[in-house]
Amino acid sequence: MPGWLDSLWHFIFSSASLWTIGGCLAVAIAVLMPPVLTALLPQLRTYAIAAAIVCFTITSIAGKFYHDGLSVKQAQWDKAKAASVTVSEKARANAERDVSHDTPEQLRNDPDNRDNDGR
């Protein structure tokens, strides 16, 4: 398979939207329309150019909204990450405070100490 055909295949089946493909087809119709078809349908080239403009405009707008959606989602993730750091720091401080009140003797005599062998 030639390199350009392989690239076209991967473009169509990976990142191209239906609007992009429609725009490319409309451009192909506008540019490659044979003279016989021009005589039968004189306005087809105009409609094909208008369709290409509409398709590529919708593709650009969809890309903009997609990017904005990703930005909002990243901001939500960053906010949640900052909140989890705050909660974990508070939990660590509470745990260190609780442990600092225990003396080794209290820990040795703790009935729930699984390592207490009765000494």
Buried (B, 14 or more C-beta within 10 A) or exposed (E): EEEEEEEBEEEEEEEBEEBBBBBBBBBEBBEEBEEEEEEEEEEBBEEBBEBBEBBBEBBEEEEEEEEEEEEEEEEEEEEEEEEEEEEEEEEEEEEEEEEEEEEEEEEEEEEEEEEEEEE
